[in-house]
Amino acid sequence: MPVDTQHPRLHLASRSPRRRELLAQIGVGFDTLLLRNSPRDDRALDETPLTGEDPVDYVERIARSKAEHGCRIVSWRRLLAQPVLAADTTIELAGELIGKPRDAEDARRILQRLSGTTHRVLTAVAIAFDGEMELALSISEVRFRPLDEGEIGRYVASGEPMDKAGAYGIQGRAGMFIEHLSGSYSGVMGLPLCETAQLLKRFGYLL
């Protein structure tokens, strides 16, 4: 079934409110695919890194898996046939992957590690439709100023670090921690708009 390129719309395989906001920002209509369980509890979306897996390979693999799973959901639920967009974001610090914090104490440890250092934010975007898969990768460098224990504690207590890669949201209170950004602001948020728009053009969308 052809895509309606005049009125771009897709399935978004993500719970992230930031990704919904960013898609709306560029005028793309979407229907959110609601998963029955958290991705962490879904065997089809196991986000455990493979032994020795390169960070780029990891984030691209997870984005593809999410898009593929989204396509299965569309088929199972007999939803409208339209492209499925999925994305994954992770942090790399000194070659180590840093995902979402398990709890408040883990968030505190992550922020202590990021304090005064530069890390990479990797976001992969995958779009799947009618047997085709297209993928794009955004890599940004973010440098945190040194953080003291008090501000780390207050930030963790705000609840904002939870469910975010690297235990922070650049669009929120953590913006005051960032000394330098090289790359894509929207990519650090979780959906690089430039790369996403280019992917949609490959499927014939007119943005």
Summary of the structure (lengths in Angstrom):
residues: 207
radius of gyration: 17.2
end to end distance: 20.0
largest distance: 55.5
contacts: 658
relative contact order: 0.18
helix: 39%
strand: 25%
